[in-house]
Amino acid sequence: MSDRPAQLSYFAAMRGAFTGTAVFEKLVGQTPWRAAWHTVLTVLLLGIFVSAVQMPRFSAKIADEAGRFDAMFGGIVFAEPGTMLPKRAPETARALPLEFGGLLVYTPAGKPAVLPEKSSFSDFRYMIFWFPEDFVTVGPGGEGKFAVNVFSAGADRTRVGTPRLCDAGELAAVLKKAAARRTGAETREDASKIALSAKDIAGIAKGFLAVAIFLMFLFDAAGQILMCLLIFVGFFALTSGRQRTLRWGELVRVALYAGCPALAVAAMFAAFDLTGVLSFGTVYVIGTVGYFLVIVNKMEHARHAGRQ
């Protein structure tokens, strides 16, 4: 018969970790893969939770944006070869203000991109320049720079460029180059292949946004977990001279499971936009480190008492 301690299921482990410290004597006996999987599953479930809570608020804004997009452009028509045009007046340049200080600028092929009157690149938090074959996204780059990326949709060069930092002059050159590309299909109605309505665009945008929120939470949570594990490596090194019963692998398991309740609280802050009070990372690190120290001290005390 194996001497390995009985392994707790995910829900049994989480119920114990969320309700007290007694279960951790069993949790340190979990296999490394099981402890890691329980942590990953917690991150995935909380990521879904954050995305589900955030999406209703964003969905209303997306629907409003889609309605204004429809009023101005009438939808998107995909034409040959790889040309994306407004359904309404594809030969007319225009700009649409977006949520959170953004701007969408449509420019017909062969014409220069023009911002609204008396505006400059720095007047907007982000910009999207829509050309028949290219989208150029512009965001803040710091110190007077702009983070610029080009998404080319031409039939012979469907690609996503490498983001780069540009000053205003370099950004103007990027836009001039994108505006110079043309296929001759920009006004041919017989070239139309697929048309997307505002409702279609809103649905696509909601899907992308839900995935983006989920992935951002995953990356943020993974970074915080790794950082806390490094903190515990330091803790292990600093206390290596003491008489300690917990082995290195057991300390890692304690750290992983102790972080799950803190991760849940941090997810609440992210889901309900409370990160202005305390950031996601601050909540997670404080909660995990505090809970970890309490658990380790109790386990060490109980083990030493049991040896006497």
PyMOL commands that set and color helices and strands:
alter all, ss='L'
color gray80, all
select helices_A, chain A and resi 10-19+24-27+32-73+99-101+121-123+168-180+189-191+198-238+248-271+280-307
alter helices_A, ss='H'
color red, helices_A
select strands_A, chain A and resi 76-79+83-86+94-98+102-106+126-130+134-142+145-152+159-160+164-166+192-196
alter strands_A, ss='S'
color yellow, strands_A
deselect
rebuild
show_as cartoon
